[in-house]
Every structure is written in C-alpha cells, then in structure tokens.
Amino acid sequence: MSARKVVCVVGSTKFRDEIKEWALERTLDQHELILFAPFAKEEIPNLEHFRRELEIQHCQKIRMSDCVFVFNKDKYIGDSTKLEIQYAKSINKSIEYLESEE
C-alpha cells in the first residue's frame, strides 16, 4: 500500500462552498486533505481578534502537509491566499493550482 499525500488546500473563503464540494470528491478519491477554517468572515464574531491565531493555525497546516493545492477559481487569488503561497514556497512545499497561473 503506497502512502497517500497530505494536501493543504488554500483559497478564498468566497469559494468555500465550492471548495467543500471539490474536497469531498477528492476525499472520496482517497486523498488526505487539510482545509482552512470553512467559514465566512462575517460568521466569526471579533474576527480581528482571532485573525492572527487563524493565520498561525493555517501555517501549521501548511507545514504538516506534503504539498499545497490552490483553489484559484477564475484565477482569483486573494491577499491571504497569496501570503499562504509565499509561506509554502519559503518552506519548499510543492504547489499545484486549480487553474493555471498564466
């Protein structure tokens, strides 16, 4: 039995429902996925108070993963996702994209 890769999925929370659907399909295909907190900003009371903690947690998820998958629907990459990509690159994680960067 070969070891399955652990994939950290990053992307804009505006695509959270689509990411969840995509992730379910991949999980059923036997992928190991780590997802960001699946809520919209407006669903978190005192978001600014928790923002740094959420960023730290997501960096930990990226470190635990074998690679990072960027859910960049319509080639959209928000500021937080850009930071996560930079972090993943800084620790030499391989990165794949839903849609080509070009």
KAKAJO-V862492 format. One record per helix or strand of 2 or more residues. SS is the DSSP state (H for helix, E for strand). FROM is the first residue (numbers start at 1). TO is the last residue. Records with the same first field share a line. If there is no record, write none. Layout:
SS: FROM-TO + FROM-TO
This chain:
E: 6-11 + 32-35 + 67-71 + 94-97
H: 13-28 + 41-43 + 47-64 + 73-75 + 79-90
